[in-house]
Amino acid sequence: MRDQLIKHLESEILSRFPIGKSYSRAQIESSEIPQGVQHFLLNTLQRRSELEAAELLNVRSEWFNADDPTYQKVLQEAVLTLGSTAHFPVSEWQRAVRQAVEHVLDYLVTPTSLLVKFIFGGDSDSCSATDVQRKTGYFVDYAYITRAVDAYISKKKNQRIFKSEFATALNHIDRQLTNQYSAAEWVKLMTPLADLIHLPNPGIPVSLVLLFFQEKGQEHFCKVIHRAATAKQAELVSLRSLQQLIEAALEPETEPAPAPPPQSAPKAPPAHVSATPVAPVAEAPAQGEAPIPLWKKFQKSVGNGGESPTAKVDAQQGPTAPEPLWKTFKKDKPDPRLVAPVQEMPPPATPQPDFVAIVLGKEASRKDQFLRDLFKNDADAFQETMKALAAAPDWTTASEIIAQRVFRPFKVDIYATSAVDFTNAVESRYSGLTT
């Protein structure tokens, strides 16, 4: 669904701004491109024009003092002047649009994960505070995220920002700030995502909604939304329906009323007391109907919890002489010649569950690749991790298992292709998606 949306949004923009032309800042600013994508494109153009201008002006001459403040000022003014004339080249326009759409969509669904990936990339473990702020500025939605980044950087006082620490802090802040949101506040927060998608059938893909709430630790919302979507076989959920589902999830659960204590059954009369049988009271037959014989009434009661008719008839005829005790034993005891010898059979072995298939789904066919790339061919560690993940009740628990048993001990690059595919496969168990 994500890839389909990216292609849809890209084609919508390119239909208005077709390939084969260059586009300036003024054209982009006056366009109807979605605000988040437009903002990302303008920041991309500004950054790229600054780099190109700086490279173009990076000419040293022994005739000028490059360290003189006047010289530096002239260069800065030249860069700004050149930037005002910048435009996307014909060869770069389609790639720029796709990059903007992809990053903005991922940011609106999982803002903290996307920011960490966008700021640090796959090879860098640290970054300057200036670069963190500059790259955060590519995204205009979720002002509370921008403020959180600014507050985090201000505490660091221009120190080097490390990826793992930044990711942990930002994720914690995001969950803390949204934890007490009402249903209306959640819907307001998701409005930019709905505006960006803007499908003909109004709504947000359920798979993206689940990813949105999973990153924020709202597993209860995920269960309620997934259950409702499955029941209605729906792939999209409107903001109105989403608010109703969240309101239902936020309502306190009421405990069911305790069941009344079971009534004790009436005690049977002692075995040595022979109760005098009482004849049933026959109902008056309806007019025009013949009275039902007594034996037929008894026959109807068989199988309905009543006594057999034979027993009642015998009771009416009076007690019969009991059989001798030796005859009772003789009836119950089988002929030993007809009894087959009893052989004790061992209990059937319980088959071991296929933990790899449970955890990875369709990606189980890549078991050998994951074993090699992520576990350094440690088969025991791989199997134990699969067993632990199969028992994980939610994505939060599963992600902690992956971090503790895979990424940290084997020093895995979490943005490598194998790591991303493995994480997505595990996460799909809890998002209702098939991998």
SEDOGU-381855 format. One record per atom (N, C-alpha, C): x, y, z. Coordinates in steps of 0.2 Angstrom, whole numbers, padded with zeros to 4 digits, always signed. Example, Ala and Ser with C-alpha at 12.3 -4.5 7.8 and 13.67 -1.06 7.14 Angstrom:
SEDOGU-381855
+0066-0028+0039+0062-0022+0039+0066-0016+0039+0064-0011+0035+0068-0005+0036+0064+0000+0039
//
This chain:
SEDOGU-381855
+0004-0006+0000+0000+0000+0000+0004+0006+0000+0010+0006+0004+0014+0012+0004+0017+0014-0003+0020+0009-0006+0023+0010-0013+0017+0012-0018+0011+0010-0017+0006+0012-0022+0004+0019-0021+0004+0021-0014+0003+0028-0013+0008+0033-0015+0014+0031-0015+0020+0035-0017+0019+0036-0025+0018+0031-0028+0017+0031-0036+0011+0035-0037+0006+0035-0033+0000+0039-0035+0001+0046-0034+0004+0048-0028+0006+0055-0027+0011+0058-0032+0016+0054-0033+0021+0056-0038+0017+0058-0045+0013+0053-0047+0010+0054-0054+0005+0060-0054+0002+0061-0048-0002+0067-0047+0002+0074-0048+0007+0074-0045+0012+0080-0046+0014+0081-0053+0017+0075-0056+0020+0076-0062+0015+0077-0068+0008+0075-0066+0003+0077-0071+0002+0085-0072+0004+0088-0066+0003+0096-0066+0010+0099-0068+0015+0096-0066+0022+0098-0068+0026+0092-0072+0024+0092-0078+0027+0086-0082+0035+0086-0082+0037+0080-0084+0044+0079-0085+0046+0082-0091+0052+0085-0092+0055+0088-0098+0055+0095-0097+0054+0098-0091+0054+0105-0090+0058+0106-0083+0061+0112-0083+0064+0114-0076+0059+0119-0073+0059+0118-0066+0054+0122-0062+0058+0126-0057+0056+0132-0056+0059+0137-0052+0056+0137-0045+0059+0141-0040+0056+0142-0034+0049+0145-0034+0049+0150-0038+0042+0154-0039+0037+0149-0041+0038+0145-0046+0033+0141-0049+0031+0136-0043+0036+0133-0039+0034+0128-0034+0030+0132-0029+0032+0138-0027+0028+0141-0021+0021+0143-0023+0020+0144-0030+0013+0146-0032+0009+0140-0034+0012+0134-0033+0008+0128-0036+0003+0125-0030-0001+0120-0032-0005+0117-0028-0002+0110-0025+0004+0110-0026+0007+0104-0023+0006+0103-0015+0004+0097-0012+0003+0097-0005+0009+0101-0001+0006+0104+0004+0011+0108+0008+0017+0105+0010+0017+0099+0013+0022+0096+0016+0027+0094+0010+0025+0092+0004+0029+0090-0001+0032+0097-0004+0028+0102-0005+0031+0108-0007+0036+0111-0003+0036+0111+0004+0041+0113+0008+0047+0109+0008+0046+0102+0007+0052+0098+0006+0056+0100+0000+0052+0101-0006+0056+0103-0012+0059+0109-0012+0056+0114-0009+0059+0121-0008+0066+0120-0004+0066+0117+0001+0072+0116+0005+0077+0112+0001+0075+0107-0002+0080+0103-0007+0083+0108-0012+0079+0112-0015+0082+0117-0020+0086+0122-0017+0085+0124-0011+0089+0129-0008+0096+0126-0006+0095+0120-0003+0102+0117-0001+0106+0115-0007+0103+0113-0012+0107+0111-0018+0110+0117-0021+0106+0122-0022+0109+0128-0025+0114+0131-0021+0114+0131-0014+0120+0133-0010+0126+0129-0011+0125+0123-0012+0131+0118-0013+0134+0120-0020+0130+0120-0025+0132+0121-0032+0136+0128-0032+0133+0133-0029+0136+0140-0029+0142+0140-0026+0143+0137-0020+0149+0137-0016+0154+0133-0020+0153+0128-0024+0158+0124-0028+0160+0129-0034+0155+0132-0036+0156+0136-0042+0161+0142-0040+0160+0145-0034+0164+0151-0032+0170+0149-0028+0171+0142-0028+0177+0140-0024+0183+0141-0028+0185+0147-0030+0191+0148-0034+0196+0152-0030+0202+0150-0029+0207+0154-0025+0211+0157-0030+0213+0163-0028+0218+0167-0032+0223+0170-0027+0229+0170-0029+0234+0173-0025+0234+0181-0025+0229+0184-0029+0228+0191-0029+0223+0193-0024+0220+0189-0021+0215+0191-0016+0216+0187-0009+0215+0191-0004+0215+0188+0003+0209+0185+0005+0209+0178+0004+0202+0174+0005+0200+0174+0012+0204+0176+0017+0202+0176+0024+0200+0183+0026+0200+0188+0021+0197+0195+0023+0190+0194+0024+0187+0198+0029+0180+0198+0030+0176+0200+0024+0179+0205+0020+0175+0208+0015+0175+0203+0009+0180+0199+0008+0180+0194+0003+0175+0188+0005+0174+0186+0011+0169+0182+0013+0162+0184+0012+0161+0191+0014+0155+0194+0013+0152+0194+0006+0157+0195+0001+0156+0195-0006+0154+0188-0008+0157+0183-0006+0155+0176-0008+0148+0174-0005+0147+0176+0001+0140+0175+0004+0135+0178+0000+0136+0184-0002+0131+0188-0006+0130+0185-0013+0135+0182-0016+0135+0179-0022+0131+0173-0022+0132+0169-0016+0129+0163-0016+0121+0164-0015+0119+0169-0011+0112+0171-0011+0109+0173-0017+0113+0177-0021+0111+0179-0027+0110+0174-0032+0114+0169-0032+0114+0164-0037+0108+0159-0035+0107+0159-0028+0101+0155-0026+0094+0157-0028+0094+0164-0029+0087+0166-0031+0086+0164-0038+0091+0162-0042+0089+0160-0049+0089+0153-0050+0089+0149-0044+0090+0142-0044+0083+0139-0047+0084+0133-0050+0078+0129-0052+0080+0122-0053+0075+0117-0053+0077+0110-0053+0078+0109-0061+0084+0106-0062+0086+0104-0069+0081+0099-0072+0080+0098-0078+0076+0094-0081+0077+0086-0079+0084+0085-0079+0086+0078-0077+0085+0076-0070+0083+0081-0065+0083+0080-0058+0076+0081-0056+0071+0083-0060+0064+0085-0057+0061+0078-0055+0060+0073-0059+0056+0067-0057+0059+0064-0050+0066+0064-0050+0069+0061-0044+0068+0065-0038+0068+0072-0039+0066+0076-0033+0059+0075-0030+0055+0075-0035+0047+0074-0033+0047+0067-0029+0049+0062-0032+0048+0055-0029+0052+0055-0022+0058+0058-0021+0061+0059-0015+0057+0063-0010+0054+0068-0012+0050+0072-0007+0044+0069-0005+0040+0065-0010+0034+0062-0008+0036+0056-0003+0041+0052-0005+0042+0046-0001+0044+0049+0007+0048+0054+0007+0051+0056+0014+0045+0059+0018+0041+0063+0015+0035+0066+0018+0030+0061+0020+0028+0057+0016+0024+0051+0018+0026+0047+0024+0032+0045+0024+0035+0041+0029+0036+0046+0036+0037+0052+0035+0037+0056+0041+0030+0057+0044+0025+0058+0040+0018+0058+0043+0016+0052+0046+0019+0046+0044+0017+0040+0047+0021+0038+0053+0028+0038+0053+0032+0037+0058+0037+0042+0058+0036+0048+0061+0040+0054+0061+0047+0053+0065+0047+0049+0070+0054+0049+0074+0058+0044+0070+0056+0039+0067+0060+0034+0063+0063+0037+0057+0058+0041+0054+0060+0044+0047+0066+0049+0049+0065+0053+0054+0070+0059+0055+0077+0056+0057+0077+0050+0061+0083+0047+0062+0087+0045+0056+0083+0042+0052+0085+0039+0045+0088+0045+0041+0084+0050+0040+0085+0056+0036+0091+0060+0038+0092+0061+0045+0097+0065+0047+0104+0061+0047+0104+0055+0049+0110+0051+0050+0112+0047+0044+0107+0045+0040+0108+0040+0035+0110+0034+0037+0113+0029+0033+0115+0023+0035+0122+0022+0038+0127+0027+0036+0134+0026+0038+0136+0030+0044+0132+0035+0046+0135+0040+0051+0132+0038+0058+0136+0038+0063+0133+0037+0070+0132+0043+0073+0135+0049+0071+0134+0055+0074+0134+0061+0069+0132+0067+0071+0130+0072+0067+0131+0079+0071+0132+0084+0068+0133+0091+0071+0126+0093+0073+0125+0097+0078+0119+0100+0080+0116+0104+0074+0120+0108+0071+0118+0112+0065+0114+0108+0060+0118+0102+0058+0115+0098+0053+0108+0095+0055+0108+0093+0062+0101+0090+0064+0096+0095+0063+0097+0101+0065+0092+0106+0065+0090+0108+0057+0095+0108+0053+0094+0110+0046+0090+0104+0043+0091+0098+0044+0088+0093+0041+0081+0092+0044+0080+0093+0050+0073+0093+0053+0069+0098+0050+0072+0104+0048+0068+0109+0044+0065+0107+0038+0067+0102+0035+0064+0099+0029+0056+0098+0029+0054+0097+0036+0048+0094+0037+0044+0100+0041+0038+0101+0038+0034+0107+0041+0028+0105+0045+0026+0098+0045+0021+0096+0049+0023+0094+0056+0019+0093+0060+0021+0090+0067+0026+0095+0071+0023+0101+0072+0027+0106+0075+0030+0104+0082+0026+0100+0085+0029+0097+0092+0035+0093+0091+0036+0090+0085+0042+0086+0084+0048+0091+0083+0047+0096+0079+0052+0101+0078+0054+0105+0085+0049+0106+0089+0051+0109+0096+0055+0104+0100+0053+0098+0100+0056+0093+0104+0064+0093+0101+0065+0093+0095+0072+0093+0092+0076+0099+0095+0073+0105+0094+0076+0111+0096+0078+0111+0104+0073+0108+0108+0074+0107+0115+0080+0103+0116+0080+0097+0113+0085+0092+0114+0092+0095+0112+0092+0099+0106+0099+0102+0104+0101+0107+0109+0096+0111+0112+0098+0116+0116+0102+0113+0123+0100+0107+0125+0103+0104+0131+0110+0102+0129+0111+0100+0123+0117+0098+0121+0123+0103+0120+0121+0109+0119+0125+0115+0119+0131+0114+0114+0128+0112+0107+0133+0112+0102+0137+0106+0102+0136+0101+0106+0139+0095+0106+0138+0090+0100+0142+0085+0099+0140+0081+0094+0134+0077+0096+0129+0076+0091+0123+0072+0092+0124+0065+0089+0123+0060+0094+0124+0053+0092+0117+0050+0090+0117+0046+0085+0111+0043+0082+0107+0039+0087+0110+0034+0091+0106+0030+0095+0103+0034+0101+0107+0039+0104+0104+0043+0109+0099+0047+0107+0100+0050+0101+0095+0055+0098+0088+0051+0097+0089+0045+0094+0083+0041+0092+0079+0039+0099+0082+0037+0104+0079+0035+0110+0075+0041+0113+0079+0047+0113+0076+0053+0116+0070+0055+0113+0070+0055+0106+0065+0058+0102+0059+0053+0102+0060+0047+0102+0054+0042+0103+0051+0043+0110+0055+0044+0115+0052+0045+0122+0048+0051+0122+0050+0056+0119+0047+0063+0119+0040+0062+0115+0041+0059+0110+0035+0058+0105+0029+0055+0109+0031+0049+0112+0026+0045+0116+0023+0049+0122+0028+0053+0125+0026+0056+0131+0021+0062+0130+0022+0065+0124+0018+0071+0123+0011+0069+0120+0011+0063+0117+0004+0061+0114+0001+0056+0118+0004+0054+0124+0001+0048+0128-0006+0050+0130-0008+0056+0132-0014+0058+0135-0019+0061+0130-0017+0061+0124-0022+0064+0119-0029+0061+0119-0034+0065+0118-0040+0063+0117-0041+0061+0110-0047+0058+0108-0049+0055+0102-0048+0061+0096-0051+0067+0098-0051+0073+0094-0044+0075+0092-0040+0075+0097-0033+0077+0096-0029+0072+0092-0030+0066+0093-0027+0061+0088-0029+0062+0081-0036+0063+0080-0038+0064+0073-0035+0070+0070-0034+0076+0074-0031+0082+0072-0024+0080+0070-0021+0076+0074-0014+0075+0072-0013+0071+0066-0018+0067+0064-0017+0063+0058-0020+0066+0052-0023+0072+0053-0026+0076+0047-0021+0077+0042-0015+0080+0043-0010+0081+0037-0009+0074+0033-0009+0069+0036-0008+0062+0032-0014+0061+0028-0020+0062+0031-0026+0061+0026-0026+0067+0021-0024+0073+0022-0024+0078+0017-0019+0076+0011-0013+0073+0013-0008+0072+0008-0010+0066+0004-0013+0061+0007-0016+0055+0003-0021+0057-0002-0026+0060+0001-0032+0063-0003-0034+0058-0008-0036+0052-0006-0038+0047-0011-0046+0049-0013-0048+0046-0019-0055+0047-0021-0060+0045-0016-0058+0039-0013-0062+0036-0007-0059+0039-0001-0062+0044+0002-0059+0047+0008-0057+0042+0014-0051+0043+0016-0048+0038+0021-0041+0037+0021-0038+0034+0026-0031+0032+0027-0031+0025+0027-0026+0022+0023-0025+0015+0023-0024+0012+0030-0027+0007+0032-0027+0004+0039-0020+0002+0040-0016+0000+0036-0009-0002+0037-0005+0004+0040-0006+0010+0037-0002+0016+0039-0005+0018+0046-0011+0017+0047-0014+0019+0053-0011+0015+0059-0010+0009+0058-0007+0004+0063+0000+0006+0064+0004+0007+0059+0011+0009+0059+0012+0016+0063+0007+0020+0062+0007+0027+0066+0006+0026+0073+0001+0022+0075+0000+0021+0082+0005+0016+0085+0008+0011+0082+0013+0007+0084+0019+0011+0087+0022+0015+0082+0027+0019+0084+0026+0023+0091+0020+0025+0092+0019+0029+0098+0017+0024+0104+0017+0018+0103+0016+0013+0109+0009+0012+0110+0004+0014+0106-0003+0013+0107-0005+0007+0104-0003+0001+0107-0005-0005+0105-0013-0007+0106-0016-0004+0111-0023-0005+0112-0027-0002+0106-0025+0004+0103-0028+0007+0098-0027+0002+0092-0021-0001+0091-0020-0005+0085-0025-0011+0085-0026-0014+0091-0030-0020+0091-0037-0018+0090-0040-0012+0092-0047-0010+0091-0048-0009+0083-0043-0005+0080-0044-0003+0073-0043-0009+0069-0038-0014+0070-0037-0020+0066-0043-0024+0067-0046-0025+0073-0052-0029+0073-0058-0027+0069-0059-0020+0070-0064-0017+0066-0063-0018+0058-0057-0016+0056-0056-0017+0049-0056-0024+0046-0054-0029+0050-0055-0036+0048-0062-0038+0048-0066-0036+0053-0073-0037+0053-0077-0035+0047-0075-0029+0044-0078-0025+0039-0075-0026+0032-0069-0030+0033-0065-0031+0027-0063-0024+0023-0061-0019+0027-0059-0013+0025-0052-0012+0025-0050-0008+0019-0043-0007+0018-0041+0001+0020-0047+0005+0020-0046+0012+0022-0051+0013+0028-0049+0018+0032-0053+0021+0038-0053+0028+0037-0059+0031+0038-0060+0038+0038-0058+0041+0044-0057+0048+0044-0056+0051+0051-0061+0051+0055-0067+0051+0053-0073+0050+0057-0074+0044+0060-0073+0038+0057-0073+0032+0059-0067+0031+0064-0062+0034+0063-0056+0033+0067-0057+0036+0074-0060+0042+0074-0062+0045+0080-0066+0041+0084-0071+0038+0081-0076+0034+0085-0072+0027+0088-0068+0025+0084-0064+0019+0086-0060+0021+0092-0056+0026+0092-0052+0028+0097-0056+0030+0103-0062+0033+0102-0066+0035+0108-0068+0028+0112-0070+0023+0108-0072+0017+0111-0066+0014+0114-0060+0014+0111-0054+0011+0115-0052+0015+0121-0054+0021+0122-0052+0025+0127-0057+0024+0133-0063+0022+0132-0068+0021+0137-0065+0015+0142-0066+0016+0148-0064+0011+0153-0068+0005+0152-0065-0001+0153-0068-0007+0152-0072-0008+0159-0079-0010+0158-0083-0012+0163-0083-0019+0165-0082-0021+0171-0082-0028+0173-0088-0031+0173-0089-0037+0170-0095-0041+0170-0098-0042+0177-0105-0042+0177-0108-0044+0184-0106-0051+0186-0105-0052+0192-0104-0059+0194-0110-0063+0193-0108-0069+0191-0114-0074+0190-0117-0076+0196-0123-0078+0197-0126-0080+0203-0124-0087+0205-0123-0088+0211-0121-0094+0214-0125-0100+0211-0122-0106+0209-0126-0111+0207-0131-0114+0213-0137-0116+0211-0141-0119+0216-0140-0126+0216-0140-0128+0223-0138-0135+0224-0144-0140+0222-0143-0145+0219-0148-0150+0216-0151-0153+0222-0158-0155+0222-0161-0158+0227-0158-0164+0229-0158-0166+0235-0155-0172+0237-0160-0178+0236-0156-0183+0233-0160-0189+0232-0162-0193+0238-0168-0196+0238-0169-0200+0245-0164-0206+0246-0163-0208+0252-0159-0213+0254-0160-0219+0250-0155-0223+0249-0156-0229+0244-0161-0234+0248-0161-0235+0254-0165-0240+0258-0172-0238+0258-0174-0232+0257-0181-0230+0257-0184-0230+0250-0189-0234+0250-0193-0235+0244-0198-0230+0243-0197-0225+0239-0202-0220+0238-0209-0223+0234-0214-0221+0237-0221-0223+0234-0222-0219+0227-0222-0223+0222-0223-0219+0215-0229-0216+0215-0229-0210+0212-0235-0206+0211-0237-0206+0204-0243-0207+0202-0245-0207+0195-0245-0200+0193-0243-0199+0187-0243-0192+0184-0250-0190+0183-0251-0183+0184-0258-0180+0183-0259-0179+0176-0264-0183+0173-0265-0182+0166-0269-0176+0164-0266-0172+0159-0270-0166+0157-0276-0168+0154-0281-0163+0154-0287-0165+0151-0286-0164+0144-0288-0169+0140-0287-0168+0132-0292-0163+0130-0289-0160+0124-0293-0155+0121-0299-0158+0118-0304-0153+0117-0310-0155+0114-0309-0158+0107-0312-0164+0106-0311-0167+0100-0305-0172+0099-0301-0172+0104-0295-0176+0104-0296-0182+0109-0293-0188+0106-0293-0194+0111-0288-0193+0116-0289-0196+0122-0284-0196+0127-0278-0200+0125-0272-0197+0127-0266-0201+0125-0265-0206+0130-0263-0212+0127-0262-0218+0132-0256-0216+0137-0256-0219+0142-0251-0218+0147-0244-0220+0145-0244-0226+0141-0237-0228+0139-0234-0224+0134-0239-0220+0130-0236-0215+0125-0233-0209+0129-0236-0207+0134-0233-0202+0138-0227-0203+0141-0226-0209+0143-0219-0212+0146-0214-0212+0140-0216-0214+0134-0212-0215+0129-0209-0208+0127-0213-0203+0127-0211-0196+0125-0205-0194+0130-0206-0196+0136-0201-0193+0141-0194-0196+0141-0193-0202+0137-0187-0205+0136-0182-0200+0132-0176-0199+0135-0171-0195+0131-0172-0188+0133-0177-0186+0137-0178-0179+0140-0176-0178+0147-0172-0182+0149-0170-0181+0156-0175-0185+0161-0180-0188+0159-0185-0191+0164-0183-0198+0165-0187-0202+0169-0186-0209+0170-0189-0213+0164-0186-0218+0163-0188-0223+0158-0195-0225+0159-0199-0226+0154-0206-0229+0156-0206-0236+0159-0201-0240+0157-0201-0246+0161-0200-0246+0168-0196-0241+0170-0195-0240+0177-0201-0238+0181-0205-0233+0177-0211-0231+0181-0216-0236+0181-0217-0240+0176-0222-0246+0176-0220-0251+0181-0213-0252+0182-0211-0257+0187-0213-0254+0194-0212-0248+0194-0213-0245+0201-0220-0245+0203-0225-0245+0198-0232-0245+0199-0234-0252+0201-0230-0257+0198-0232-0264+0199-0230-0267+0205-0225-0263+0209-0223-0265+0215-0216-0267+0214-0212-0267+0220-0205-0269+0220-0204-0276+0218-0199-0277+0214-0197-0284+0212-0191-0287+0216-0191-0293+0216-0186-0296+0220-0179-0295+0217-0174-0293+0222-0167-0291+0219-0164-0297+0217-0159-0296+0212-0155-0302+0210-0150-0303+0215-0148-0310+0215-0142-0312+0220-0136-0308+0218-0132-0307+0223-0126-0303+0221-0121-0306+0217-0121-0313+0217-0116-0316+0212-0118-0316+0205-0125-0315+0204-0127-0314+0197-0125-0307+0194-0125-0302+0198-0123-0295+0196-0116-0295+0194-0112-0298+0198-0105-0298+0197-0103-0302+0190-0107-0307+0189-0106-0312+0183-0108-0308+0177-0113-0304+0177-0115-0300+0172-0109-0294+0170-0107-0291+0175-0102-0286+0174-0095-0288+0172-0093-0294+0174-0086-0297+0173-0086-0300+0166-0081-0297+0161-0081-0300+0155-0077-0306+0155-0078-0310+0150-0074-0316+0149-0067-0315+0147-0063-0317+0152-0055-0316+0151-0053-0318+0144-0056-0323+0141-0053-0326+0135-0055-0321+0129-0060-0316+0130-0062-0312+0125-0058-0305+0126-0054-0304+0131-0051-0297+0132-0044-0297+0129-0043-0293+0125-0036-0292+0122-0031-0289+0127-0025-0292+0127-0020-0289+0132-0019-0281+0131-0018-0278+0136-0017-0270+0135-0010-0269+0134-0009-0265+0129-0002-0263+0128-0001-0256+0129+0004-0254+0133+0005-0247+0134+0009-0244+0129+0005-0239+0125+0008-0235+0120+0011-0229+0122+0017-0227+0119+0021-0221+0121+0017-0215+0119+0016-0210+0122+0012-0204+0120+0015-0201+0114+0011-0199+0109+0014-0196+0103+0018-0190+0104+0024-0189+0100+0028-0184+0101+0025-0177+0098+0025-0172+0102+0022-0166+0100+0027-0162+0095+0025-0161+0089+0029-0158+0084+0031-0151+0087+0037-0149+0085+0040-0143+0087+0037-0137+0082+0034-0132+0085+0032-0127+0080+0037-0124+0076+0035-0122+0070+0040-0119+0065+0040-0111+0067+0045-0110+0072+0045-0103+0074+0047-0098+0068+0051-0100+0064+0053-0096+0058+0047-0093+0054+0043-0098+0052+0037-0097+0048+0032-0092+0052+0032-0093+0059+0027-0089+0063+0030-0082+0063+0036-0081+0064+0039-0074+0065+0040-0071+0058+0042-0074+0053+0044-0070+0047+0039-0071+0041+0034-0075+0042+0029-0076+0037+0032-0078+0030+0030-0074+0025+0033-0076+0018+0040-0075+0018+0043-0071+0022+0050-0069+0022+0054-0075+0025+0051-0081+0027+0054-0086+0030+0059-0089+0025+0057-0089+0019+0062-0091+0013+0068-0088+0013+0069-0082+0017+0076-0079+0017+0079-0080+0023+0077-0086+0026+0081-0088+0033+0088-0088+0032+0091-0091+0027+0098-0092+0027+0102-0085+0026+0098-0080+0022+0101-0074+0021+0101-0070+0028+0096-0070+0032+0095-0067+0038+0100-0070+0043+0101-0077+0043+0106-0080+0047+0113-0078+0046+0114-0077+0040+0121-0075+0038+0122-0067+0039+0118-0063+0037+0119-0056+0037+0118-0053+0044+0113-0056+0048+0111-0053+0055+0114-0056+0061+0115-0063+0060+0117-0067+0066+0124-0070+0065+0127-0068+0059+0134-0070+0058+0135-0078+0058+0129-0081+0055+0129-0089+0055+0129-0092+0062+0126-0089+0067+0126-0092+0073+0118-0095+0073+0118-0101+0072+0112-0105+0071+0108-0105+0078+0111-0106+0083+0108-0107+0090+0105-0100+0092+0109-0095+0091+0106-0088+0092+0100-0086+0088+0100-0088+0082+0095-0087+0077+0088-0091+0079+0089-0097+0081+0084-0101+0083+0081-0099+0090+0085-0097+0095+0082-0094+0101+0079-0088+0100+0081-0084+0096+0078-0077+0094+0071-0078+0091+0071-0083+0086+0064-0085+0083+0059-0087+0088+0062-0091+0093+0057-0094+0098+0055-0088+0102+0059-0084+0104+0057-0078+0109+0052-0073+0105+0054-0072+0098+0049-0068+0095+0042-0071+0093+0042-0077+0093+0036-0081+0092+0031-0080+0098+0034-0079+0104+0030-0078+0110+0029-0071+0112+0032-0066+0108+0031-0059+0109+0024-0057+0108+0020-0054+0113+0013-0052+0112+0012-0046+0108+0017-0042+0107+0016-0036+0104+0022-0033+0101+0021-0028+0096+0027-0026+0093+0032-0022+0097+0030-0019+0103+0035-0016+0107+0039-0021+0110+0037-0027+0112+0041-0032+0115+0045-0035+0110+0043-0036+0104+0047-0039+0098+0052-0035+0097+0051-0028+0096+0057-0023+0094+0062-0023+0100+0060-0024+0106+0066-0025+0111+0070-0031+0110+0066-0036+0109+0070-0043+0108+0075-0042+0102+0073-0039+0096+0077-0038+0091+0083-0034+0093+0082-0028+0096+0088-0024+0098+0092-0028+0103+0090-0032+0108+0094-0035+0113+0097-0041+0110+0094-0045+0106+0097-0051+0104+0100-0051+0097+0099-0046+0093+0101-0046+0086+0106-0040+0085+0103-0034+0085+0106-0028+0083+0112-0026+0087+0111-0027+0094+0117-0025+0098+0122-0030+0099+0121-0037+0100+0126-0042+0101+0130-0043+0094+0127-0042+0088+0130-0044+0082+0132-0037+0078+0131-0031+0082+0133-0025+0079+0130-0024+0072+0123-0024+0071+0120-0024+0065+0118-0017+0063+0120-0015+0057+0117-0008+0054+0110-0009+0053+0106-0005+0057+0099-0006+0057+0096-0003+0051+0099+0000+0047+0097+0003+0041+0099-0001+0034+0103-0007+0036+0105-0011+0030+0099-0014+0028+0099-0016+0021+0093-0019+0018+0090-0026+0022+0095-0030+0024+0093-0036+0027+0090-0034+0034+0092-0029+0037+0090-0027+0044+0083-0024+0043+0082-0020+0038+0075-0017+0037+0070-0022+0035+0072-0027+0031+0067-0032+0028+0065-0037+0034+0070-0038+0038+0069-0043+0044+0064-0039+0049+0066-0033+0050+0061-0029+0055+0054-0029+0052+0054-0027+0046+0047-0026+0043+0043-0033+0043+0047-0039+0042+0043-0045+0042+0041-0047+0049+0045-0045+0054+0042-0046+0061+0037-0042+0063+0037-0035+0061+0032-0030+0063+0025-0032+0059+0026-0035+0054+0019-0036+0050+0015-0041+0054+0017-0045+0058+0013-0049+0062+0008-0045+0067+0010-0039+0069+0006-0035+0073+0002-0030+0070+0004-0029+0063+0001-0023+0060-0005-0026+0055-0006-0033+0055-0011-0035+0051-0009-0036+0043-0003-0034+0042+0000-0035+0035+0003-0041+0033+0003-0043+0027+0006-0049+0025+0013-0048+0022+0018-0051+0024+0025-0050+0021+0026-0054+0015
//
